């Protein structure tokens, strides 16, 4: 599965004459990458809310939302998805309202990653890539 834990055990076995000798086993737990989310829908009004389909990896409950405008530095936001526990068939969407205002006519590059945590390590999926341009009317400040 994707985004799942696997325990790997390695042990050496040597046969000398008719007797088998075993080394102490070495065990390690590995975590596979989760599947990315899909079907990103950019805001269609001034609510500035992005919507995407959940990752199909059952252990995903967090997403990293990365947005970048032209030559600006990318901004990262953590999106917690607590509703995934009540959606066993992955039919519902994740919604995230960005905490700043889009500039009309500017293209934004967006990457969304499914993220899982195990023993302090964060594992990210491949990104869901999209571009979005605000074409709706956002009121100017002071008006």
C-alpha positions in Angstrom: 0.0 0.0 0.0 0.9 3.6 -0.3 1.6 5.6 2.9 1.9 2.4 4.9 4.4 1.1 7.4 6.5 -2.0 6.5 8.9 -3.8 8.8 11.9 -5.4 7.2 13.9 -8.0 9.0 17.3 -9.3 7.8 19.0 -12.3 9.4 22.0 -14.3 8.2 21.8 -18.1 8.3 25.0 -20.2 7.9 25.1 -24.0 7.7 28.3 -25.6 9.1 28.2 -29.3 8.7 24.7 -30.3 9.7 24.1 -27.4 12.0 22.5 -24.0 11.2 23.7 -20.8 12.9 21.5 -17.6 12.9 22.7 -14.0 13.4 20.7 -11.6 15.5 18.0 -10.1 13.2 18.2 -6.5 12.2 14.8 -4.8 12.0 13.8 -1.6 10.4 10.5 0.1 9.7 9.9 1.9 6.4 7.2 4.2 5.4 6.1 4.3 1.7 5.2 7.6 0.0 1.5 8.4 0.1 -0.5 9.1 -3.1 -0.9 12.8 -4.0 -4.3 14.5 -3.9 -6.0 15.2 -7.2 -8.5 17.3 -9.0 -7.5 20.8 -7.7 -10.2 23.4 -8.3 -9.0 27.0 -8.0 -11.3 29.7 -6.5 -14.1 30.8 -8.8 -15.2 33.7 -6.7 -13.7 36.1 -4.1 -14.0 33.5 -1.3 -10.4 32.4 -2.3 -11.1 28.8 -1.3 -9.2 25.9 -3.0 -10.8 22.5 -3.2 -9.2 19.1 -4.0 -9.9 15.4 -3.7 -8.3 13.6 -0.8 -5.3 11.3 -1.3 -6.4 7.7 -1.6 -3.7 6.7 1.0 -5.7 6.0 4.2 -3.0 7.3 6.6 -3.0 10.9 5.1 -4.5 13.5 7.4 -2.3 16.5 6.5 -1.5 18.4 3.3 1.2 20.9 2.5 -0.2 23.7 0.3 2.5 25.6 -1.4 1.7 28.8 -3.4 4.1 31.0 -5.4 3.6 34.2 -7.3 6.0 35.2 -10.1 9.4 35.8 -8.6 8.2 35.9 -5.0 9.3 33.2 -2.5 6.8 30.3 -2.1 4.6 30.3 0.9 3.7 27.0 2.7 0.6 26.3 4.6 -0.4 23.1 6.6 -3.9 21.9 6.0 -5.2 19.4 8.5 -7.9 17.1 7.2 -9.8 15.7 10.2 -12.8 14.7 8.1 -10.8 11.9 6.4 -11.8 9.6 9.3 -15.4 9.8 8.3 -14.8 9.3 4.6 -13.8 5.7 4.1 -14.4 5.8 0.4 -12.4 9.0 -0.3 -15.4 10.7 -1.9 -15.2 14.1 -0.1 -13.0 17.0 -0.8 -10.6 19.0 1.3 -11.1 22.8 1.3 -8.6 25.5 2.1 -9.1 29.2 2.1 -5.8 31.1 1.6 -5.1 33.7 4.3 -4.1 36.5 1.8 -5.7 38.2 -1.1 -5.0 37.2 -4.7 -3.8 39.9 -7.0 -6.1 39.9 -10.1 -4.5 38.8 -13.3 -1.4 37.4 -11.7 -0.5 33.7 -12.2 0.1 31.6 -9.1 1.9 28.3 -9.1 0.4 25.8 -6.7 1.7 22.5 -5.3 -0.2 20.3 -2.9 1.4 17.4 -1.1 -0.2 14.6 0.9 1.9 14.3 4.1 2.1 11.6 6.7 4.2 11.5 9.9 5.9 8.6 11.5 8.2 8.9 14.6 8.9 12.5 13.9 9.6 12.0 10.2 7.4 13.6 7.6 6.9 11.8 4.3 5.5 13.8 1.3 3.8 12.5 -1.8 4.7 13.7 -5.3 3.0 17.1 -5.7 -0.3 17.9 -7.4 0.7 20.8 -9.7 -1.6 23.5 -10.9 -1.6 27.2 -11.9 -4.3 29.7 -11.0 -5.0 33.2 -12.0 -7.5 35.5 -10.1 -9.9 36.8 -12.6 -12.7 37.8 -10.2 -13.3 41.3 -8.7 -11.6 41.7 -5.4 -12.5 45.0 -3.7 -9.6 47.4 -3.3 -8.6 48.2 0.3 -10.3 51.4 1.6 -13.3 51.1 -0.8 
